[in-house]
């Protein structure tokens, strides 16, 4: 299995709450749509000590499943519509787990 974790900082000029809700609903909606995607959780509430606005936590079957997820048309649509236009920075870590 592979864990895929992303942290985003949002652009301040947008309605942050609306953007967060759209990201959560649409990214979590990929579960059951993208083959090999086993878990998907988007965290939009955080403590004041945080320096990121949104976290995505996902688990995929394999490295190949992660590669397929990255190019899956529905994932690309969600990313291009609900994520990329609203983010100013992105950090990612992918790693294998037993």
C-alpha positions in Angstrom: 0.0 0.0 0.0 1.0 3.6 -0.5 0.0 6.6 1.5 -0.4 9.9 -0.3 -0.6 13.0 1.9 -1.0 16.6 0.7 -1.1 19.9 2.6 -2.3 23.0 0.9 -2.2 26.7 1.7 -5.1 28.5 0.1 -5.1 31.9 -1.7 -6.6 34.4 0.8 -8.7 36.3 -1.8 -11.3 33.5 -2.1 -14.1 32.5 0.3 -12.0 30.1 2.3 -14.8 28.2 3.9 -16.6 27.6 0.6 -13.3 26.5 -1.1 -12.6 24.1 1.7 -16.0 22.5 1.5 -15.8 22.2 -2.3 -12.4 20.6 -2.0 -13.5 18.1 0.7 -16.7 17.1 -1.1 -15.2 16.6 -4.5 -11.9 15.0 -3.4 -13.7 12.5 -1.1 -16.1 11.9 -3.9 -13.2 10.2 -5.8 -13.4 7.2 -3.5 -15.2 4.4 -5.4 -14.5 6.2 -8.7 -10.7 5.9 -9.0 -9.5 2.3 -9.2 -7.0 1.4 -6.5 -8.0 4.3 -4.2 -8.7 2.6 -0.8 -9.2 5.6 1.6 -9.7 9.3 1.1 -10.1 11.9 3.9 -9.9 15.6 3.5 -9.4 17.6 6.8 -10.6 21.2 6.5 -10.8 22.2 10.2 -7.5 22.9 12.0 -6.1 24.6 15.1 -4.6 28.1 15.1 -1.2 26.5 15.4 -1.5 25.1 11.8 0.3 26.6 8.9 -1.7 24.7 6.2 -5.4 25.1 5.4 -6.4 21.7 4.0 -5.0 18.2 4.3 -5.6 15.3 2.1 -4.9 11.8 3.5 -5.3 8.9 1.1 -4.3 5.3 0.8 -3.8 3.5 -2.5 -3.2 -0.1 -3.4 0.3 0.4 -4.9 2.7 2.8 -6.5 1.0 2.0 -9.9 -2.4 2.9 -8.4 -0.9 6.3 -7.3 0.3 6.9 -10.8 -3.0 6.0 -12.3 -4.8 8.2 -9.7 -2.7 11.2 -10.7 -3.8 10.9 -14.3 -7.3 9.6 -13.8 -9.7 12.0 -15.7 -12.0 12.4 -12.7 -9.1 13.3 -10.4 -7.7 15.7 -13.0 -11.2 17.4 -13.3 -11.5 17.8 -9.6 -8.0 19.1 -9.2 -8.4 21.6 -12.0 -11.8 22.8 -10.9 -11.8 22.6 -7.1 -8.2 22.6 -6.0 -5.5 24.2 -8.2 -7.3 27.6 -8.9 -7.5 28.2 -5.1 -4.2 27.1 -3.8 -1.0 29.1 -3.4 1.2 26.2 -2.2 1.2 22.5 -2.0 3.4 20.0 -0.1 3.2 16.3 -0.7 4.6 13.1 0.8 4.1 9.6 -0.6 5.4 6.5 1.1 4.9 2.7 1.1 3.4 0.9 4.1 3.2 -2.8 4.8 
